């Protein structure tokens, strides 16, 4: 889940007007968030499967702990992004017209 560096690189390239030969300046915010959502769902699914395998005795506890730690990081990242979006919305709403 490399959303931060992807969005930062895309934003920097877009702000400077840089485009790669034969390509675009980088992923848009919409593409970055869509990619993040897919990675988020995939990570939570992997954690769920690891927990089920561990409960059935088909996996070692270490793999379950690693999968749950990745899921926790994914949830914390999603909450941080949500908080930033809400903060930006509130800042826009405070602007005088």
NUMIMI-531216 format. One record per atom (N, C-alpha, C, O): residue number from 1; residue in three letters; x, y, z. Coordinates in nm, 2 decimals. Layout:
NUMIMI-531216
<pt k="NUM" r="ALA" x="X" y="Y" z="Z"/>
...
***
This chain:
NUMIMI-531216
<pt k="1" r="UNK" x="0.08" y="-0.12" z="0.00"/>
<pt k="1" r="UNK" x="0.00" y="0.00" z="0.00"/>
<pt k="1" r="UNK" x="0.09" y="0.12" z="0.00"/>
<pt k="1" r="UNK" x="0.13" y="0.17" z="0.11"/>
<pt k="2" r="UNK" x="0.11" y="0.17" z="-0.12"/>
<pt k="2" r="UNK" x="0.21" y="0.28" z="-0.13"/>
<pt k="2" r="UNK" x="0.13" y="0.40" z="-0.18"/>
<pt k="2" r="UNK" x="0.18" y="0.47" z="-0.28"/>
<pt k="3" r="UNK" x="0.02" y="0.44" z="-0.12"/>
<pt k="3" r="UNK" x="-0.07" y="0.54" z="-0.17"/>
<pt k="3" r="UNK" x="0.00" y="0.68" z="-0.15"/>
<pt k="3" r="UNK" x="-0.01" y="0.76" z="-0.24"/>
<pt k="4" r="UNK" x="0.07" y="0.70" z="-0.04"/>
<pt k="4" r="UNK" x="0.13" y="0.83" z="-0.01"/>
<pt k="4" r="UNK" x="0.23" y="0.87" z="-0.12"/>
<pt k="4" r="UNK" x="0.23" y="0.98" z="-0.17"/>
<pt k="5" r="UNK" x="0.33" y="0.78" z="-0.15"/>
<pt k="5" r="UNK" x="0.43" y="0.81" z="-0.24"/>
<pt k="5" r="UNK" x="0.37" y="0.82" z="-0.39"/>
<pt k="5" r="UNK" x="0.42" y="0.90" z="-0.47"/>
<pt k="6" r="UNK" x="0.27" y="0.74" z="-0.42"/>
<pt k="6" r="UNK" x="0.21" y="0.75" z="-0.55"/>
<pt k="6" r="UNK" x="0.14" y="0.88" z="-0.57"/>
<pt k="6" r="UNK" x="0.16" y="0.95" z="-0.67"/>
<pt k="7" r="UNK" x="0.06" y="0.93" z="-0.47"/>
<pt k="7" r="UNK" x="-0.01" y="1.05" z="-0.48"/>
<pt k="7" r="UNK" x="0.09" y="1.17" z="-0.48"/>
<pt k="7" r="UNK" x="0.07" y="1.27" z="-0.55"/>
<pt k="8" r="UNK" x="0.19" y="1.16" z="-0.40"/>
<pt k="8" r="UNK" x="0.29" y="1.27" z="-0.39"/>
<pt k="8" r="UNK" x="0.37" y="1.28" z="-0.52"/>
<pt k="8" r="UNK" x="0.39" y="1.39" z="-0.57"/>
<pt k="9" r="UNK" x="0.41" y="1.17" z="-0.58"/>
<pt k="9" r="UNK" x="0.48" y="1.18" z="-0.71"/>
<pt k="9" r="UNK" x="0.39" y="1.23" z="-0.82"/>
<pt k="9" r="UNK" x="0.43" y="1.31" z="-0.90"/>
<pt k="10" r="UNK" x="0.26" y="1.19" z="-0.82"/>
<pt k="10" r="UNK" x="0.17" y="1.23" z="-0.92"/>
<pt k="10" r="UNK" x="0.14" y="1.38" z="-0.90"/>
<pt k="10" r="UNK" x="0.13" y="1.46" z="-1.00"/>
<pt k="11" r="UNK" x="0.12" y="1.43" z="-0.78"/>
<pt k="11" r="UNK" x="0.10" y="1.57" z="-0.75"/>
<pt k="11" r="UNK" x="0.21" y="1.65" z="-0.79"/>
<pt k="11" r="UNK" x="0.20" y="1.76" z="-0.84"/>
<pt k="12" r="UNK" x="0.33" y="1.61" z="-0.76"/>
<pt k="12" r="UNK" x="0.45" y="1.69" z="-0.79"/>
<pt k="12" r="UNK" x="0.47" y="1.70" z="-0.94"/>
<pt k="12" r="UNK" x="0.50" y="1.81" z="-0.99"/>
<pt k="13" r="UNK" x="0.45" y="1.59" z="-1.01"/>
<pt k="13" r="UNK" x="0.47" y="1.59" z="-1.15"/>
<pt k="13" r="UNK" x="0.36" y="1.68" z="-1.22"/>
<pt k="13" r="UNK" x="0.39" y="1.75" z="-1.31"/>
<pt k="14" r="UNK" x="0.24" y="1.67" z="-1.16"/>
<pt k="14" r="UNK" x="0.13" y="1.75" z="-1.22"/>
<pt k="14" r="UNK" x="0.15" y="1.90" z="-1.19"/>
<pt k="14" r="UNK" x="0.12" y="1.98" z="-1.28"/>
<pt k="15" r="UNK" x="0.20" y="1.93" z="-1.07"/>
<pt k="15" r="UNK" x="0.23" y="2.07" z="-1.04"/>
<pt k="15" r="UNK" x="0.34" y="2.13" z="-1.12"/>
<pt k="15" r="UNK" x="0.33" y="2.25" z="-1.16"/>
<pt k="16" r="UNK" x="0.44" y="2.05" z="-1.16"/>
<pt k="16" r="UNK" x="0.55" y="2.10" z="-1.24"/>
<pt k="16" r="UNK" x="0.52" y="2.09" z="-1.39"/>
<pt k="16" r="UNK" x="0.60" y="2.15" z="-1.47"/>
<pt k="17" r="UNK" x="0.41" y="2.03" z="-1.42"/>
<pt k="17" r="UNK" x="0.38" y="2.01" z="-1.57"/>
<pt k="17" r="UNK" x="0.47" y="1.91" z="-1.63"/>
<pt k="17" r="UNK" x="0.49" y="1.92" z="-1.76"/>
<pt k="18" r="UNK" x="0.53" y="1.82" z="-1.56"/>
<pt k="18" r="UNK" x="0.62" y="1.72" z="-1.61"/>
<pt k="18" r="UNK" x="0.54" y="1.60" z="-1.66"/>
<pt k="18" r="UNK" x="0.44" y="1.55" z="-1.60"/>
<pt k="19" r="UNK" x="0.57" y="1.56" z="-1.78"/>
<pt k="19" r="UNK" x="0.51" y="1.43" z="-1.83"/>
<pt k="19" r="UNK" x="0.62" y="1.35" z="-1.88"/>
<pt k="19" r="UNK" x="0.71" y="1.39" z="-1.94"/>
<pt k="20" r="UNK" x="0.60" y="1.22" z="-1.86"/>
<pt k="20" r="UNK" x="0.69" y="1.12" z="-1.91"/>
<pt k="20" r="UNK" x="0.67" y="1.10" z="-2.06"/>
<pt k="20" r="UNK" x="0.56" y="1.12" z="-2.11"/>
<pt k="21" r="UNK" x="0.78" y="1.07" z="-2.13"/>
<pt k="21" r="UNK" x="0.76" y="1.05" z="-2.27"/>
<pt k="21" r="UNK" x="0.66" y="0.94" z="-2.30"/>
<pt k="21" r="UNK" x="0.68" y="0.83" z="-2.25"/>
<pt k="22" r="UNK" x="0.56" y="0.97" z="-2.38"/>
<pt k="22" r="UNK" x="0.46" y="0.87" z="-2.41"/>
<pt k="22" r="UNK" x="0.36" y="0.84" z="-2.30"/>
<pt k="22" r="UNK" x="0.28" y="0.75" z="-2.32"/>
<pt k="23" r="UNK" x="0.37" y="0.92" z="-2.19"/>
<pt k="23" r="UNK" x="0.28" y="0.88" z="-2.08"/>
<pt k="23" r="UNK" x="0.22" y="1.01" z="-2.02"/>
<pt k="23" r="UNK" x="0.25" y="1.12" z="-2.07"/>
<pt k="24" r="UNK" x="0.14" y="0.99" z="-1.92"/>
<pt k="24" r="UNK" x="0.08" y="1.10" z="-1.85"/>
<pt k="24" r="UNK" x="0.17" y="1.15" z="-1.74"/>
<pt k="24" r="UNK" x="0.27" y="1.09" z="-1.71"/>
<pt k="25" r="UNK" x="0.13" y="1.26" z="-1.68"/>
<pt k="25" r="UNK" x="0.21" y="1.32" z="-1.57"/>
<pt k="25" r="UNK" x="0.20" y="1.23" z="-1.45"/>
<pt k="25" r="UNK" x="0.29" y="1.25" z="-1.36"/>
<pt k="26" r="UNK" x="0.11" y="1.14" z="-1.44"/>
<pt k="26" r="UNK" x="0.10" y="1.06" z="-1.32"/>
<pt k="26" r="UNK" x="-0.04" y="1.02" z="-1.29"/>
<pt k="26" r="UNK" x="-0.13" y="1.07" z="-1.36"/>
<pt k="27" r="UNK" x="-0.06" y="0.94" z="-1.19"/>
<pt k="27" r="UNK" x="-0.20" y="0.90" z="-1.16"/>
<pt k="27" r="UNK" x="-0.28" y="1.02" z="-1.10"/>
<pt k="27" r="UNK" x="-0.22" y="1.10" z="-1.02"/>
<pt k="28" r="UNK" x="-0.40" y="1.03" z="-1.13"/>
<pt k="28" r="UNK" x="-0.49" y="1.13" z="-1.07"/>
<pt k="28" r="UNK" x="-0.52" y="1.09" z="-0.93"/>
<pt k="28" r="UNK" x="-0.50" y="0.97" z="-0.89"/>
<pt k="29" r="UNK" x="-0.58" y="1.18" z="-0.86"/>
<pt k="29" r="UNK" x="-0.63" y="1.15" z="-0.72"/>
<pt k="29" r="UNK" x="-0.73" y="1.04" z="-0.73"/>
<pt k="29" r="UNK" x="-0.73" y="0.95" z="-0.64"/>
<pt k="30" r="UNK" x="-0.82" y="1.04" z="-0.82"/>
<pt k="30" r="UNK" x="-0.92" y="0.94" z="-0.84"/>
<pt k="30" r="UNK" x="-0.86" y="0.80" z="-0.86"/>
<pt k="30" r="UNK" x="-0.90" y="0.71" z="-0.79"/>
<pt k="31" r="UNK" x="-0.76" y="0.79" z="-0.95"/>
<pt k="31" r="UNK" x="-0.70" y="0.67" z="-0.97"/>
<pt k="31" r="UNK" x="-0.62" y="0.62" z="-0.85"/>
<pt k="31" r="UNK" x="-0.62" y="0.50" z="-0.81"/>
<pt k="32" r="UNK" x="-0.56" y="0.71" z="-0.78"/>
<pt k="32" r="UNK" x="-0.48" y="0.68" z="-0.65"/>
<pt k="32" r="UNK" x="-0.58" y="0.63" z="-0.55"/>
<pt k="32" r="UNK" x="-0.55" y="0.53" z="-0.48"/>
<pt k="33" r="UNK" x="-0.69" y="0.69" z="-0.53"/>
<pt k="33" r="UNK" x="-0.79" y="0.64" z="-0.43"/>
<pt k="33" r="UNK" x="-0.85" y="0.51" z="-0.47"/>
<pt k="33" r="UNK" x="-0.88" y="0.43" z="-0.38"/>
<pt k="34" r="UNK" x="-0.87" y="0.49" z="-0.60"/>
<pt k="34" r="UNK" x="-0.93" y="0.36" z="-0.64"/>
<pt k="34" r="UNK" x="-0.83" y="0.25" z="-0.62"/>
<pt k="34" r="UNK" x="-0.87" y="0.14" z="-0.57"/>
<pt k="35" r="UNK" x="-0.70" y="0.28" z="-0.64"/>
<pt k="35" r="UNK" x="-0.60" y="0.18" z="-0.62"/>
<pt k="35" r="UNK" x="-0.59" y="0.15" z="-0.47"/>
<pt k="35" r="UNK" x="-0.57" y="0.04" z="-0.43"/>
<pt k="36" r="UNK" x="-0.60" y="0.26" z="-0.39"/>
<pt k="36" r="UNK" x="-0.59" y="0.24" z="-0.24"/>
<pt k="36" r="UNK" x="-0.71" y="0.15" z="-0.19"/>
<pt k="36" r="UNK" x="-0.69" y="0.07" z="-0.11"/>
<pt k="37" r="UNK" x="-0.83" y="0.18" z="-0.25"/>
<pt k="37" r="UNK" x="-0.95" y="0.10" z="-0.21"/>
<pt k="37" r="UNK" x="-0.93" y="-0.05" z="-0.24"/>
<pt k="37" r="UNK" x="-0.97" y="-0.13" z="-0.16"/>
<pt k="38" r="UNK" x="-0.88" y="-0.07" z="-0.36"/>
<pt k="38" r="UNK" x="-0.85" y="-0.21" z="-0.40"/>
<pt k="38" r="UNK" x="-0.75" y="-0.28" z="-0.31"/>
<pt k="38" r="UNK" x="-0.77" y="-0.39" z="-0.27"/>
<pt k="39" r="UNK" x="-0.64" y="-0.21" z="-0.28"/>
<pt k="39" r="UNK" x="-0.54" y="-0.26" z="-0.19"/>
<pt k="39" r="UNK" x="-0.59" y="-0.28" z="-0.05"/>
<pt k="39" r="UNK" x="-0.56" y="-0.38" z="0.02"/>
<pt k="40" r="UNK" x="-0.68" y="-0.19" z="-0.01"/>
<pt k="40" r="UNK" x="-0.74" y="-0.20" z="0.13"/>
<pt k="40" r="UNK" x="-0.83" y="-0.32" z="0.14"/>
<pt k="40" r="UNK" x="-0.82" y="-0.40" z="0.23"/>
<pt k="41" r="UNK" x="-0.91" y="-0.34" z="0.04"/>
<pt k="41" r="UNK" x="-1.00" y="-0.46" z="0.04"/>
<pt k="41" r="UNK" x="-0.92" y="-0.59" z="0.03"/>
<pt k="41" r="UNK" x="-0.95" y="-0.69" z="0.10"/>
<pt k="42" r="UNK" x="-0.81" y="-0.59" z="-0.05"/>
<pt k="42" r="UNK" x="-0.73" y="-0.71" z="-0.07"/>
<pt k="42" r="UNK" x="-0.66" y="-0.74" z="0.07"/>
<pt k="42" r="UNK" x="-0.65" y="-0.86" z="0.11"/>
<pt k="43" r="UNK" x="-0.61" y="-0.64" z="0.14"/>
<pt k="43" r="UNK" x="-0.54" y="-0.66" z="0.26"/>
<pt k="43" r="UNK" x="-0.63" y="-0.71" z="0.37"/>
<pt k="43" r="UNK" x="-0.60" y="-0.80" z="0.44"/>
<pt k="44" r="UNK" x="-0.75" y="-0.65" z="0.38"/>
<pt k="44" r="UNK" x="-0.85" y="-0.70" z="0.48"/>
<pt k="44" r="UNK" x="-0.89" y="-0.85" z="0.44"/>
<pt k="44" r="UNK" x="-0.91" y="-0.93" z="0.54"/>
<pt k="45" r="UNK" x="-0.91" y="-0.88" z="0.32"/>
<pt k="45" r="UNK" x="-0.94" y="-1.02" z="0.28"/>
<pt k="45" r="UNK" x="-0.83" y="-1.11" z="0.32"/>
<pt k="45" r="UNK" x="-0.86" y="-1.22" z="0.36"/>
<pt k="46" r="UNK" x="-0.70" y="-1.07" z="0.30"/>
<pt k="46" r="UNK" x="-0.59" y="-1.16" z="0.33"/>
<pt k="46" r="UNK" x="-0.59" y="-1.18" z="0.48"/>
<pt k="46" r="UNK" x="-0.56" y="-1.29" z="0.53"/>
<pt k="47" r="UNK" x="-0.61" y="-1.07" z="0.56"/>
<pt k="47" r="UNK" x="-0.62" y="-1.09" z="0.71"/>
<pt k="47" r="UNK" x="-0.73" y="-1.18" z="0.75"/>
<pt k="47" r="UNK" x="-0.71" y="-1.26" z="0.84"/>
<pt k="48" r="UNK" x="-0.84" y="-1.17" z="0.69"/>
<pt k="48" r="UNK" x="-0.95" y="-1.26" z="0.72"/>
<pt k="48" r="UNK" x="-0.92" y="-1.40" z="0.69"/>
<pt k="48" r="UNK" x="-0.95" y="-1.49" z="0.77"/>
<pt k="49" r="UNK" x="-0.86" y="-1.43" z="0.57"/>
<pt k="49" r="UNK" x="-0.83" y="-1.56" z="0.54"/>
<pt k="49" r="UNK" x="-0.72" y="-1.62" z="0.63"/>
<pt k="49" r="UNK" x="-0.72" y="-1.74" z="0.67"/>
<pt k="50" r="UNK" x="-0.62" y="-1.54" z="0.67"/>
<pt k="50" r="UNK" x="-0.51" y="-1.58" z="0.76"/>
<pt k="50" r="UNK" x="-0.57" y="-1.61" z="0.90"/>
<pt k="50" r="UNK" x="-0.53" y="-1.71" z="0.96"/>
<pt k="51" r="UNK" x="-0.67" y="-1.53" z="0.94"/>
<pt k="51" r="UNK" x="-0.73" y="-1.56" z="1.07"/>
<pt k="51" r="UNK" x="-0.81" y="-1.69" z="1.07"/>
<pt k="51" r="UNK" x="-0.81" y="-1.77" z="1.16"/>
<pt k="52" r="UNK" x="-0.89" y="-1.71" z="0.96"/>
<pt k="52" r="UNK" x="-0.96" y="-1.84" z="0.94"/>
<pt k="52" r="UNK" x="-0.87" y="-1.96" z="0.94"/>
<pt k="52" r="UNK" x="-0.90" y="-2.06" z="1.00"/>
<pt k="53" r="UNK" x="-0.76" y="-1.95" z="0.86"/>
<pt k="53" r="UNK" x="-0.66" y="-2.06" z="0.86"/>
<pt k="53" r="UNK" x="-0.60" y="-2.09" z="0.99"/>
<pt k="53" r="UNK" x="-0.58" y="-2.20" z="1.03"/>
<pt k="54" r="UNK" x="-0.57" y="-1.98" z="1.07"/>
<pt k="54" r="UNK" x="-0.51" y="-2.00" z="1.20"/>
<pt k="54" r="UNK" x="-0.61" y="-2.07" z="1.29"/>
<pt k="54" r="UNK" x="-0.57" y="-2.15" z="1.38"/>
<pt k="55" r="UNK" x="-0.74" y="-2.03" z="1.29"/>
<pt k="55" r="UNK" x="-0.84" y="-2.09" z="1.37"/>
<pt k="55" r="UNK" x="-0.86" y="-2.24" z="1.34"/>
<pt k="55" r="UNK" x="-0.89" y="-2.32" z="1.43"/>
<pt k="56" r="UNK" x="-0.85" y="-2.27" z="1.21"/>
<pt k="56" r="UNK" x="-0.86" y="-2.41" z="1.17"/>
<pt k="56" r="UNK" x="-0.74" y="-2.49" z="1.19"/>
<pt k="56" r="UNK" x="-0.74" y="-2.62" z="1.17"/>
<pt k="57" r="UNK" x="-0.63" y="-2.43" z="1.23"/>
<pt k="57" r="UNK" x="-0.50" y="-2.50" z="1.25"/>
<pt k="57" r="UNK" x="-0.42" y="-2.52" z="1.12"/>
<pt k="57" r="UNK" x="-0.33" y="-2.60" z="1.12"/>
<pt k="58" r="UNK" x="-0.46" y="-2.45" z="1.01"/>
<pt k="58" r="UNK" x="-0.39" y="-2.47" z="0.89"/>
<pt k="58" r="UNK" x="-0.27" y="-2.37" z="0.87"/>
<pt k="58" r="UNK" x="-0.20" y="-2.38" z="0.77"/>
<pt k="59" r="UNK" x="-0.26" y="-2.27" z="0.96"/>
<pt k="59" r="UNK" x="-0.15" y="-2.17" z="0.95"/>
<pt k="59" r="UNK" x="-0.09" y="-2.15" z="1.08"/>
<pt k="59" r="UNK" x="-0.15" y="-2.18" z="1.19"/>
<pt k="60" r="UNK" x="0.03" y="-2.10" z="1.08"/>
<pt k="60" r="UNK" x="0.10" y="-2.07" z="1.21"/>
<pt k="60" r="UNK" x="0.05" y="-1.94" z="1.26"/>
<pt k="60" r="UNK" x="0.01" y="-1.85" z="1.18"/>
<pt k="61" r="UNK" x="0.07" y="-1.92" z="1.39"/>
<pt k="61" r="UNK" x="0.02" y="-1.79" z="1.45"/>
<pt k="61" r="UNK" x="0.10" y="-1.67" z="1.40"/>
<pt k="61" r="UNK" x="0.05" y="-1.56" z="1.39"/>
<pt k="62" r="UNK" x="0.22" y="-1.69" z="1.36"/>
<pt k="62" r="UNK" x="0.31" y="-1.58" z="1.31"/>
<pt k="62" r="UNK" x="0.25" y="-1.52" z="1.18"/>
<pt k="62" r="UNK" x="0.24" y="-1.39" z="1.17"/>
<pt k="63" r="UNK" x="0.20" y="-1.60" z="1.09"/>
<pt k="63" r="UNK" x="0.14" y="-1.55" z="0.97"/>
<pt k="63" r="UNK" x="0.01" y="-1.47" z="1.00"/>
<pt k="63" r="UNK" x="-0.02" y="-1.37" z="0.93"/>
<pt k="64" r="UNK" x="-0.06" y="-1.52" z="1.10"/>
<pt k="64" r="UNK" x="-0.19" y="-1.45" z="1.14"/>
<pt k="64" r="UNK" x="-0.16" y="-1.31" z="1.20"/>
<pt k="64" r="UNK" x="-0.22" y="-1.21" z="1.17"/>
<pt k="65" r="UNK" x="-0.05" y="-1.31" z="1.28"/>
<pt k="65" r="UNK" x="-0.02" y="-1.18" z="1.35"/>
<pt k="65" r="UNK" x="0.03" y="-1.08" z="1.24"/>
<pt k="65" r="UNK" x="0.00" y="-0.96" z="1.25"/>
<pt k="66" r="UNK" x="0.11" y="-1.13" z="1.14"/>
<pt k="66" r="UNK" x="0.16" y="-1.04" z="1.04"/>
<pt k="66" r="UNK" x="0.04" y="-0.99" z="0.95"/>
<pt k="66" r="UNK" x="0.04" y="-0.87" z="0.92"/>
<pt k="67" r="UNK" x="-0.05" y="-1.07" z="0.92"/>
<pt k="67" r="UNK" x="-0.17" y="-1.03" z="0.84"/>
<pt k="67" r="UNK" x="-0.26" y="-0.93" z="0.92"/>
<pt k="67" r="UNK" x="-0.30" y="-0.84" z="0.86"/>
<pt k="68" r="UNK" x="-0.27" y="-0.96" z="1.05"/>
<pt k="68" r="UNK" x="-0.36" y="-0.86" z="1.13"/>
<pt k="68" r="UNK" x="-0.28" y="-0.73" z="1.14"/>
<pt k="68" r="UNK" x="-0.35" y="-0.63" z="1.15"/>
<pt k="69" r="UNK" x="-0.15" y="-0.73" z="1.15"/>
<pt k="69" r="UNK" x="-0.08" y="-0.61" z="1.16"/>
<pt k="69" r="UNK" x="-0.09" y="-0.53" z="1.04"/>
<pt k="69" r="UNK" x="-0.10" y="-0.40" z="1.04"/>
<pt k="70" r="UNK" x="-0.09" y="-0.59" z="0.92"/>
<pt k="70" r="UNK" x="-0.10" y="-0.52" z="0.79"/>
<pt k="70" r="UNK" x="-0.25" y="-0.47" z="0.78"/>
<pt k="70" r="UNK" x="-0.27" y="-0.36" z="0.73"/>
<pt k="71" r="UNK" x="-0.34" y="-0.54" z="0.83"/>
<pt k="71" r="UNK" x="-0.48" y="-0.50" z="0.83"/>
<pt k="71" r="UNK" x="-0.50" y="-0.37" z="0.92"/>
<pt k="71" r="UNK" x="-0.57" y="-0.28" z="0.88"/>
<pt k="72" r="UNK" x="-0.44" y="-0.38" z="1.03"/>
<pt k="72" r="UNK" x="-0.44" y="-0.26" z="1.13"/>
<pt k="72" r="UNK" x="-0.38" y="-0.14" z="1.06"/>
<pt k="72" r="UNK" x="-0.44" y="-0.03" z="1.07"/>
<pt k="73" r="UNK" x="-0.27" y="-0.16" z="1.00"/>
<pt k="73" r="UNK" x="-0.20" y="-0.04" z="0.93"/>
<pt k="73" r="UNK" x="-0.29" y="0.01" z="0.82"/>
<pt k="73" r="UNK" x="-0.30" y="0.13" z="0.80"/>
<pt k="74" r="UNK" x="-0.36" y="-0.08" z="0.74"/>
<pt k="74" r="UNK" x="-0.45" y="-0.04" z="0.64"/>
<pt k="74" r="UNK" x="-0.57" y="0.04" z="0.69"/>
<pt k="74" r="UNK" x="-0.61" y="0.14" z="0.63"/>
<pt k="75" r="UNK" x="-0.62" y="0.00" z="0.80"/>
<pt k="75" r="UNK" x="-0.74" y="0.07" z="0.86"/>
<pt k="75" r="UNK" x="-0.69" y="0.21" z="0.91"/>
<pt k="75" r="UNK" x="-0.76" y="0.30" z="0.90"/>
<pt k="76" r="UNK" x="-0.58" y="0.21" z="0.98"/>
<pt k="76" r="UNK" x="-0.53" y="0.34" z="1.03"/>
<pt k="76" r="UNK" x="-0.50" y="0.44" z="0.91"/>
<pt k="76" r="UNK" x="-0.53" y="0.56" z="0.93"/>
<pt k="77" r="UNK" x="-0.45" y="0.39" z="0.80"/>
<pt k="77" r="UNK" x="-0.43" y="0.47" z="0.69"/>
<pt k="77" r="UNK" x="-0.56" y="0.52" z="0.63"/>
<pt k="77" r="UNK" x="-0.57" y="0.64" z="0.59"/>
<pt k="78" r="UNK" x="-0.66" y="0.44" z="0.62"/>
<pt k="78" r="UNK" x="-0.79" y="0.48" z="0.57"/>
<pt k="78" r="UNK" x="-0.85" y="0.58" z="0.66"/>
<pt k="78" r="UNK" x="-0.91" y="0.68" z="0.61"/>
<pt k="79" r="UNK" x="-0.84" y="0.57" z="0.79"/>
<pt k="79" r="UNK" x="-0.89" y="0.66" z="0.89"/>
<pt k="79" r="UNK" x="-0.82" y="0.80" z="0.87"/>
<pt k="79" r="UNK" x="-0.88" y="0.90" z="0.88"/>
<pt k="80" r="UNK" x="-0.69" y="0.79" z="0.85"/>
<pt k="80" r="UNK" x="-0.61" y="0.92" z="0.84"/>
<pt k="80" r="UNK" x="-0.66" y="0.99" z="0.71"/>
<pt k="80" r="UNK" x="-0.67" y="1.11" z="0.71"/>
<pt k="81" r="UNK" x="-0.68" y="0.92" z="0.60"/>
<pt k="81" r="UNK" x="-0.72" y="0.98" z="0.48"/>
<pt k="81" r="UNK" x="-0.86" y="1.04" z="0.50"/>
<pt k="81" r="UNK" x="-0.89" y="1.15" z="0.45"/>
<pt k="82" r="UNK" x="-0.95" y="0.96" z="0.56"/>
<pt k="82" r="UNK" x="-1.08" y="1.01" z="0.59"/>
<pt k="82" r="UNK" x="-1.08" y="1.14" z="0.67"/>
<pt k="82" r="UNK" x="-1.15" y="1.24" z="0.64"/>
<pt k="83" r="UNK" x="-0.99" y="1.15" z="0.77"/>
<pt k="83" r="UNK" x="-0.98" y="1.26" z="0.86"/>
<pt k="83" r="UNK" x="-0.93" y="1.38" z="0.78"/>
<pt k="83" r="UNK" x="-0.98" y="1.50" z="0.80"/>
<pt k="84" r="UNK" x="-0.83" y="1.36" z="0.69"/>
<pt k="84" r="UNK" x="-0.78" y="1.47" z="0.60"/>
<pt k="84" r="UNK" x="-0.89" y="1.52" z="0.51"/>
<pt k="84" r="UNK" x="-0.90" y="1.64" z="0.48"/>
<pt k="85" r="UNK" x="-0.97" y="1.43" z="0.45"/>
<pt k="85" r="UNK" x="-1.08" y="1.47" z="0.36"/>
<pt k="85" r="UNK" x="-1.18" y="1.56" z="0.44"/>
<pt k="85" r="UNK" x="-1.22" y="1.66" z="0.39"/>
<pt k="86" r="UNK" x="-1.22" y="1.51" z="0.56"/>
<pt k="86" r="UNK" x="-1.32" y="1.59" z="0.64"/>
<pt k="86" r="UNK" x="-1.26" y="1.72" z="0.68"/>
<pt k="86" r="UNK" x="-1.33" y="1.82" z="0.67"/>
<pt k="87" r="UNK" x="-1.13" y="1.73" z="0.71"/>
<pt k="87" r="UNK" x="-1.07" y="1.85" z="0.75"/>
<pt k="87" r="UNK" x="-1.06" y="1.95" z="0.63"/>
<pt k="87" r="UNK" x="-1.09" y="2.07" z="0.65"/>
<pt k="88" r="UNK" x="-1.03" y="1.90" z="0.51"/>
<pt k="88" r="UNK" x="-1.03" y="1.98" z="0.39"/>
<pt k="88" r="UNK" x="-1.17" y="2.03" z="0.36"/>
<pt k="88" r="UNK" x="-1.19" y="2.15" z="0.33"/>
<pt k="89" r="UNK" x="-1.27" y="1.95" z="0.38"/>
<pt k="89" r="UNK" x="-1.41" y="1.99" z="0.35"/>
<pt k="89" r="UNK" x="-1.45" y="2.10" z="0.45"/>
<pt k="89" r="UNK" x="-1.51" y="2.20" z="0.41"/>
<pt k="90" r="UNK" x="-1.42" y="2.08" z="0.58"/>
<pt k="90" r="UNK" x="-1.45" y="2.18" z="0.68"/>
<pt k="90" r="UNK" x="-1.38" y="2.31" z="0.65"/>
<pt k="90" r="UNK" x="-1.44" y="2.42" z="0.67"/>
<pt k="91" r="UNK" x="-1.26" y="2.31" z="0.60"/>
<pt k="91" r="UNK" x="-1.18" y="2.43" z="0.57"/>
<pt k="91" r="UNK" x="-1.25" y="2.50" z="0.45"/>
<pt k="91" r="UNK" x="-1.26" y="2.62" z="0.45"/>
<pt k="92" r="UNK" x="-1.29" y="2.43" z="0.35"/>
<pt k="92" r="UNK" x="-1.36" y="2.49" z="0.24"/>
<pt k="92" r="UNK" x="-1.49" y="2.55" z="0.29"/>
<pt k="92" r="UNK" x="-1.53" y="2.66" z="0.24"/>
<pt k="93" r="UNK" x="-1.57" y="2.49" z="0.37"/>
<pt k="93" r="UNK" x="-1.69" y="2.54" z="0.42"/>
<pt k="93" r="UNK" x="-1.67" y="2.67" z="0.50"/>
<pt k="93" r="UNK" x="-1.76" y="2.75" z="0.51"/>
<pt k="94" r="UNK" x="-1.56" y="2.69" z="0.57"/>
<pt k="94" r="UNK" x="-1.53" y="2.81" z="0.64"/>
<pt k="94" r="UNK" x="-1.49" y="2.93" z="0.56"/>
<pt k="94" r="UNK" x="-1.49" y="3.04" z="0.60"/>
<pt k="95" r="UNK" x="-1.46" y="2.90" z="0.43"/>
<pt k="95" r="UNK" x="-1.42" y="3.01" z="0.34"/>
<pt k="95" r="UNK" x="-1.54" y="3.10" z="0.32"/>
<pt k="95" r="UNK" x="-1.65" y="3.06" z="0.30"/>
<pt k="96" r="UNK" x="-1.51" y="3.23" z="0.31"/>
<pt k="96" r="UNK" x="-1.61" y="3.33" z="0.28"/>
<pt k="96" r="UNK" x="-1.63" y="3.34" z="0.13"/>
<pt k="96" r="UNK" x="-1.53" y="3.33" z="0.05"/>
<pt k="97" r="UNK" x="-1.75" y="3.36" z="0.09"/>
<pt k="97" r="UNK" x="-1.78" y="3.36" z="-0.05"/>
<pt k="97" r="UNK" x="-1.78" y="3.51" z="-0.10"/>
<pt k="97" r="UNK" x="-1.80" y="3.54" z="-0.21"/>
***
